[in-house]
Amino acid sequence: MQQKGQSRLWFKDHGWWVAVVEFQPSNWSRGSYLNVAAMWLWIAKDYWSFDYHGRRGRFTTFQSEEQFAAAAEQIAEAARDEVLALERLFESQELALQRLSGDAGSGFWSAYHAFSLALATRKLDSATQHLNAIKAYAPEQDWLAAAQRRATRMFEDAMTVGDPQTLVTEEVLKARQLLKLPPLEPSTVWAVT
């Protein structure tokens, strides 16, 4: 894994997704939380997010240098194990799509991520199903309405272009640029594991 600058955030690049580990401080106490998740790159943005999973375990309080050194090692080992588990879940786009499709009923973003990966894997029946789920949410907030429009536009553009993976790849490449990840050739985005 690579550390993002001098921050408490570490990541492992998988081309179309990134494993993210954050040793998050508390505003009230010295110590650390552990956040581990997959971050999908098919939404171009310049900030890190925890898209699949998040907080792991409880806050570890700093009591002494000796105590926290041992605790930090345990936290790091837990982070490693969680990243390895994510890599097994998402070792291929097909496995990832199965997982995301199974979770798509658990909320708007779950459906959106399943939709995006279905487009990327050229599974248009699945993409249509997830798009319908996305549109079923009442657009009560501006961000939700904007995301629904983006998904609808992406689906329509994919039908026009003829290769939906190309459009998702363009988003992934934009996200990589905004996050200052190493550039990839479009043909290699989906080959990285």
Summary of the structure (lengths in Angstrom):
residues: 193
radius of gyration: 18.1
end to end distance: 13.6
largest distance: 61.2
contacts: 573
relative contact order: 0.14
helix: 53%
strand: 17%
